[in-house]
């Protein structure tokens, strides 16, 4: 008995995602622009006693090209490489067009496969995977551009003015240039927006260049008489927006499969991905974040030490070589990958876990075959 599942989806681009690597050459994208992820495979029984397999597929156009007239099908293969689904319409998908650069692989869809008679038990589908085949027309290539994210981090009253701090982060593929500042907007509890008309800023101006992976810290001061004229009290401010325009310079070129930028400095030593975990040199990471390392050769253990300026104490992370259990300020924590000695000389660690332990915000971007990781220290505003 056939069950039809069609994958109609409008794929949305978002920023913070971490997938397995895909080829980075445009030639590869022209042949294989789609990426699929298949999870939660289970064996089920129809009312007539026949078996079927169900699972969730995520798919998307990871290429920089628009795709037209996409038609395809999914087949299920066992761990031996043998096709185990019966051909039927349930395996087909199509889309009239797909925009380029889908970071999250679109929506999650349930797919159901009717199985060949030789599949009789759950172990027969252990390790099974999907294999897509599809046709399409290659559309226009997207123009690379800057993608700026603005986040107001803190604001508060200071004497006779309101002081706000924010970050602008470039998560795109081109350098943002020729900035023009247009002022601040304040949203009150009723959703009304009040514009502060100041149109000059020491940082947001034509000289600012913001490369991919880089951020800039901003500060604003607004006279108290403006706040008093628009709000009954300070707590009525629910949101502060920053208005500006910018141009895009020539696309930023980076041929590496993974790029890690920490506190506006790109890491250049032993940065690689293994089993979906991104590793970096502990020494390089520590240097950029202002931490120190103590090495115990006898126990093959590194201790990372960073001064917390606010709490006035030394944060310590104990990292044993060959272990995925780090001691963070006295508490054992299991991380995503084991610390290891690269070429028996350089200690590498999972960047996300260690950065989080050092109170950093870690931003992930996966687009067009490249992983981009941006690490921003939380204490920037407090310095």
N, C-alpha and C positions, 0 to 999 in steps of 0.2 A: 504494500500500500504506500503510494507516494505521498510524501510530505514536501510542500514547496516552501522554500525560504529564499527570498530574493533580497539582495543587498542594495536597497535604495538608500543612499546617504548623502548628506551634504557635509563634506569634510571640513572641520574647523581647525584653524591653526592656533595652537597655544604654545607656551614657552618652556615649561619646566618638565622635560621628559627625558628618559634615558633608555635607549633601545640598543640591540645588537648592531654592530657595524654593517653598513652596506657599501657597495663599491662607490668610489668618489669621482671616477672619471665621467664626464658628460656622455662619452660614447656608451658606457655601460647603462647610464640612465635612459638613453634613447632606446635601448633594447629591453630593459627591465625597469620600468619606472615605478612599479608597484612593490610595496612591501606588505607582508602578511604576518600575523602572529596568532597562533592557535592554542587555546588553553581549555582546561576543565573538560577533557574528553571523558565521556562515560558511556557505558553499554546499557541500552534500554531494551524493553520487550514490548512489541506491538500487541494489540488485543487479539490478533490471530496467532500469536506465538512467535512470529518472526522477530529477528533482532535488528536493532539499528543503533548507530552511534551518534551522539550529539556533543557539541562543543561550541565554544565561543571564538569567533574570528574577529580580529581587528585588522583593518587594511587601509592603505592610503597611498596617495601619489607622493612619493618622497623626492621626486625629480623636480628640476626647475622648469619643466615644460607643462603646458596645459594639455590635457588628453581629451580627445574627441571620440565619440562612438566606441566606447569601451565595451567589449563583450568577452566573457570568459567563463570558466568553470573551475570548480575545485574538486579534486579527487583525494581520497583517503588511502594512504599507503601504510603497510605495517612496518615493523622494525627491520624486516628482511628486504624491504624495497618492493614488495608485491602490492599491487592495487587491490583493495578489499571492499570498495563500494560498488554498488550496481548503478550503471548509468541511468540517470533520470533528470528531470528538470530541476529537482531540488538543488543540484550542484551548480546551477548557473547564476551568474550575476551580470549586471550591465549598468552603465551610466552614460548619459548623453554627453556629459563633460565633467571633468574633474580639474579643479584649480591646482596649481603647483605648490609644492612645499608643505604638505600636510604633516605636521610634527607629531601628532598624537595617533596617527593611523586611524583617524576618523572615529566613527561610532563602533560600539561592540554589538555584534549581531550573532544570534543563535543560528547554527547550521546543523542540519540533520542528514545523515548518510544511511541509506538502506544498504545492508551488507550482504556479501556473497555467502552462500550456505556453509562454506568451510569455517566461518567464524561462529563459534559456539559458546565461547566463554570470555570473560573479561580479560584474561591473560593474552588472548589473541589480538587485542588492540593495544597492549602495553607498548609504549614507545612509538605509537602511530603518529603520523604527521600528514599535513595537507600539502598537495602539490598543485599550484595554480597554472593554468594555461589560458592565455587571453590574447586578443587582438585589439588594436586601437589605431587612431590617427594622431600623429604627433602635432600638437598645436604650437602656439607661440611660446617662445622662451621668456620667462619672467625677467624683468629688470631687477638687478640687485640693488637693494636700498638699505638705508639705516632703519632700525626699528627701535624707537626710543620709548622707554618705560620710565614714567615719573612717579616717584613715591614720596609723599610727605611723611617724614618719620616722626618728628616731634614739633610741637609748638607750645608756647606758653607766654605768660605776661612777665615783662621785665621792666620795672619802673614805669615809664610813661609810654611804652610801646609793646606791641606783640612781636615776638621773635619766633620765626619758623625755620626749620632745617629740613632739607630734602636731598634726594639723590636723583640724578638722571642717568639711566643706564642704557647703553646701546647694545641691543641684542640682535642687530641686523647684520648685513653682509657688506655694507658700505660705510664710509666715514661721514658723519653728519658735520656740515660746515655752515658758515654764514648764518648763524643764529640771530634771530630778532626777538627780543623780549617784549611782551605785550601786557604784562601785569599779572595780578593775582585775582582769583575768584573765591569768594567765601559763600558756602551754602549753609543756610540756617535750618532750624528744626522743622520748618514748614516746606522745605525744599526750594525756597527762593534763593537766587544767586545774586550776590552783591559784588560788584567789580571795583577793585582798588586800581585806580588808573595809572599808577606809577609805571612808566614805560622804559626805564633804564635800569640796568643791573650790571654789577662789576664783573660777573662771570658769564652771564648769558648775553653774548654780543658777537659781532662778526669775527672776532679773533678766536673764538672757541672752536676746537676740532675734537670730535669725540669718535674715536675709532671703535670698531666692534670689540666687545668684551670689556670696554673701559667705562668708567662712570665718573661723574663729577659731583662734588659736594656743594650744595647751595645754601645760602643763608639769606633771610629776608627780615626786614624790620618795617612794621606798619604802625603809624602813630595811633595812640590810644583814642584820639578824638574821632578817627574814622570808625574804629570798632564800636565806640559808644553811640555813634550816630546810626549804626545799622543793627545793633543787637541790644537786647535788654540786659543781657549779661554775657560774660565771656563763655560760659558753658553752652550757649546757644549755637556756637560754631560747631558744625558737624563735619565739614569737609573743607579743605583748602586746595584749590587747583592752581597750577602754574600754566600760563598761556605763553606760547612762543611758536615761531616757525623756524624751519631750517632747510637747507639744501643737502643734496647727496653728492659727495665727490665720487671719483672713480672707485669701482668696487674694491674692497679690501681683499687681497689675495692671500690665502692660507691653504696649502695643499695637504696639510696633515689631517689624519683621520680624527684626531682629538686635540682640542686646544684648551688649555687651562690658564686662566688669567686670575691672579690673586692680588687683591689690593692694587689693581691697575698695572701689575707687572706680569708679563707672560712667562710661565715656567718653561724652561728650555732643556732641562735635564730629564732623563729617563721617565718621560710621561707616556704611558701606554695603557691599553685596555686588555684585561684578561678576565674571562668568564663574566663579562658585563660589569666588571669593577675597574674603575680608573685609578691607576697608581701614579704617584709622583714621588720625587725625592724628598725624604723627610727633612734633610738639611736645607734644601732650597725653599721648601714651604716654611720652615721655621725662620729662616733669614728674612723672608718677605714679611712675615707677620710679627717680627720682633721678638721671637722666642729663642731660647738657647737649648742645647742638647748636651746631656751628660751620657757618656757611653761606658758600659761595664763589659769589658772584653771577656771576663770570666763567665758571666751569666748570659752573654750575648743579648743584652738588654739596653735599650735606649730610654732615657727619661727626658721628656720634653717639658721645659719649664717656661712659663709666660707670666709676667707680672700683671695682675689685675689692678689697674690704677684706681678704679672706683672703690673696690672692696679692700684694696691695699693688702693683698696676699699673693703668694706665688702658686699659680695653678700648675699641677704636675700630672703628666700622662706617662705611665710606664708602658713601654712597647717591647715585648719579647719577640725576638726574631723567630719566625716559624709558627707564630700563634695568632689567632684571630680574637684573643681575649686580652683587651687592654685594661689597665687600671687607671681610671679617670678620677683623680682626687680621692683615691682610696676605695672607689667602687669599681668592681669588675664589670666590664661592658663587652659584649660580643659584637664585633664589627663585621663588615661585609666581605672582608678578605684578609688573608694572613699577611703580616709584615714579612718581608723577605729581603735578602741581600741580592741586589742586581749585580751580576758578574762577580759575586762574592765580595763586593767592595762597597756598594752604595745601598743604603737602607731605603726601601720604597714602602709606602703605606697607602691605604685607600684614602683618597683625598677628601671625600665627602665626610667620612666618619671623623677624621682628625680635625677637619675644619669646623665641624659642628661642635666638637669638644672644646675648641678654642673660641666659642661664641661667634661664629661667622655664619652669615647667610650664604647658602650655596644655591646658585641658579643654574639649571640645566637647559640646554637648547640642543635639539637634534634636528638638523635640517640639511637636506640635499647631500647626505652621506657623511656629514661631519658632526661630531659631538663637540659642543662648546660648553665649558664649565666656567662659571664666573663666581669667585669667592669674594664676599664683601664683609669686612669686619663690622660687627654690630656697634663697636665702641667709637665709630667714626664721629658720631654726633656729640659724644661726650668729651672729645679731645679739646 
